[in-house]
Amino acid sequence: MNRNFSTGIPAVDFVFTFLQGRVQRARSGELDRGASAVEWVIISAVVVAIVGVVAGILSQALDNGATKVGNCVENADADGGC
């Protein structure tokens, strides 16, 4: 394509130049950055999901432990045993 193409109509020239740039970007492989960004989003979502599951498991374990300790304290006899 001729880079010095001009119709004399600024709006048409702008659209033509813009589309030329988009075609060149597509041909150059520069659009791989978008694919890389999508991969990072997916990886981040997986990590967030794993952290959420681990946090849920830890929270449940801590709640169960706190309940056991609370029951032990309530039911403790004079000897200090549960």
TORTI-182958 format. One record per atom (N, C-alpha, C): y, z, x; residue in three letters. Coordinates in steps of 0.02 Angstrom, whole numbers, plus 32768, in hexadecimal, padded with zeros to 4 digits. Each point is the difference from the previous one (the first is absolute). Last residue first. Example, Ala and Ser with C-alpha at 12.3 -4.5 7.8 and 13.67 -1.06 7.14 Angstrom:
7F9081628282SER
803B8003802ASER
803780257FD9SER
7EE27FFC800FALA
803B80007FD3ALA
803C8000802DALA
END
This chain:
79D78FB87E0ACYS
800B7FD77FC3CYS
7FC580047FD3CYS
805C80C680B0GLY
7FD67FC37FFAGLY
80107FDB7FC0GLY
805D80D7804BGLY
80227FC6801BGLY
7FD67FC17FFDGLY
7FDB80E87FA9ASP
7FE67FF48044ASP
80227FC38020ASP
802A80427F1CALA
8020802F802FALA
7FE97FF48048ALA
7FF07F2C7F62ASP
7FF080477FF4ASP
8021802A8037ASP
80407F067F8DALA
7FEF8026803CALA
7FF280497FEDALA
80467F397F76ASN
7FC080227FF7ASN
7FEC802B803CASN
80CD7F7F7FFBGLU
7FFD80227FBFGLU
7FC1802B7FF9GLU
80197F7880C0VAL
803080368002VAL
7FFE80287FBEVAL
7F7B7F3F8010CYS
7FE78033802ECYS
802F803D8001CYS
80407F417F87ASN
7FCA80237FDEASN
7FE48038802BASN
80A27F758061GLY
801E80277FC9GLY
7FCB80287FDAGLY
7FB87F6A80A6VAL
8021803A801FVAL
801F802C7FCAVAL
7FA07F377FB9LYS
7FCC802D801ALYS
801F803F801ELYS
80917F567FBATHR
7FE1801F7FC6THR
7FCB80328017THR
80667F7B80A3ALA
802F80327FE7ALA
7FE380257FC4ALA
7F847F4B8058GLY
80018039802EGLY
802E80387FE9GLY
7FFC7F377F85ASN
7FC080247FF8ASN
7FFE803D802EASN
80BA7F748015ASP
800180217FBEASP
7FC080297FF6ASP
800D7F7780BELEU
802C803B8007LEU
800480267FBELEU
7F877F378000ALA
7FDD8032802AALA
802B803F8007ALA
80607F487F91GLN
7FCA801E7FD7GLN
7FDB80368027GLN
80A37F868073SER
801F80297FCDSER
7FCC80237FD5SER
7FB87F6280A0LEU
8018803F801FLEU
801F802F7FCDLEU
7FBE7F2B7FB5ILE
7FC580278013ILE
80158042801FILE
80AB7F687FCCGLY
7FE1801A7FC3GLY
7FC3802B800FGLY
806A7F9080B2ALA
802B80367FE7ALA
7FE2801E7FC0ALA
7F967F438059VAL
7FF5803A802CVAL
802A803B7FE8VAL
80207F367F8FVAL
7FBD801A7FF2VAL
7FF2803E802AVAL
80CB7F8D8028GLY
7FFF801F7FBDGLY
7FBD801F7FEFGLY
80167F8280C7VAL
802380408006VAL
800180257FBDVAL
7FA77F288000ILE
7FD4802E8024ILE
802180448008ILE
80817F567F9FALA
7FCA80137FD4ALA
7FD080318021ALA
80AD7FA38081VAL
801C802E7FCEVAL
7FC980187FD1VAL
7FC67F59809AVAL
800B80408022VAL
801B80347FCFVAL
7FE67F267FB0VAL
7FBF801E800CVAL
800880448021VAL
80C17F817FE0ALA
7FE780177FC0ALA
7FBC80228008ALA
80607F9780BCSER
8025803D7FEESER
7FE7801D7FBESER
7FA87F318046ILE
7FE98036802CILE
802280427FEEILE
804A7F427F8FILE
7FBD80127FEBILE
7FE48038802AILE
80D17FA9803BVAL
800580227FBFVAL
7FBB80177FE9VAL
800C7F7C80C2TRP
80198044800CTRP
800680287FC0TRP
7FC57F1C7FF0GLU
7FCA8026801FGLU
80158048800CGLU
80A27F6C7FB4VAL
7FD180107FCAVAL
7FC68029801CVAL
809A7FAC809AALA
801F80357FD8ALA
7FD180157FC7ALA
7FC07F498082SER
7FFB803D8027SER
801D803C7FDASER
80187F2B7FA6ALA
7FBA80157FFBALA
7FF680408026ALA
80D27F9E8011GLY
7FF580197FBCGLY
7FB980187FF7GLY
803B7F9680C9ARG
801E80437FFDARG
7FF6801E7FBBARG
7FC37F208033ASP
7FCC8031800DASP
801C80477FFDASP
807E7F307FF2LEU
7FF380247FC2LEU
7FC880328008LEU
80477F6280A7GLU
802A803B8000GLU
7FF4802A7FC1GLU
7FA67F23804BGLY
7FD4803A7FFCGLY
802780417FFFGLY
804E7F118000SER
7FFE80238040SER
7FD0803C7FFFSER
80327F757F3DARG
7FD97FDA8032ARG
7FF880288041ARG
808680597F53ALA
7FBB7FFC7FE8ALA
7FD47FDD8033ALA
80E880098028ARG
7FE180428007ARG
7FB780007FECARG
807D7F3B7FE0GLN
7FF5800C8047GLN
7FE08044800CGLN
80417FCB7F25VAL
7FC77FD68014VAL
7FF0800B804AVAL
80BE806B7FABARG
7FC3801D7FE3ARG
7FC37FD98015ARG
80D37FAB803CGLY
7FF1803D8026GLY
7FC080217FE7GLY
80537F487F89GLN
7FE97FEA8041GLN
7FEB803C802BGLN
8068802A7F33LEU
7FBA7FEA7FF6LEU
7FE27FE88042LEU
80E4803A8001PHE
7FD8803B7FF2PHE
7FB67FED7FFAPHE
809C7F528014THR
7FF980248040THR
7FD4803E7FF7THR
80367F877F3DPHE
7FD67FD8802CPHE
7FF380238042PHE
809580657F69VAL
7FBB80037FE7VAL
7FD17FD9802DVAL
80E77FF38033PHE
7FE58044800BPHE
7FB780057FEAPHE
80737F387FD4ASP
7FF480078047ASP
7FE280458010ASP
80487FD97F26VAL
7FC37FDA800DVAL
7FED8005804AVAL
80CB80627FBFALA
7FC880247FE0ALA
7FBE7FDC800EALA
80CE7F9C804DPRO
7FED803C8024PRO
7FC380257FE2PRO
803A7EFA8005ILE
800480337FCCILE
7FE68041801FILE
7FFB7F39807BGLY
804680077FEFGLY
800B80337FC9GLY
7F327FBD8074THR
800F7FDB7FC3THR
804A80017FF1THR
7F5B801780E8SER
803980197FDBSER
800C7FD47FC3SER
7F55803B80EBPHE
80047FE37FBDPHE
803B801F7FDBPHE
7F9E801F80E7ASN
80477FF57FF2ASN
800A7FDF7FBCASN
7F26802E805FARG
802380407FFAARG
804A7FF87FEEARG
7F1F7F677FC9ASN
803F7FFD8025ASN
802680417FF5ASN
7EF07FE17FFDMET
803B80007FD6MET
803E8000802CMET
END
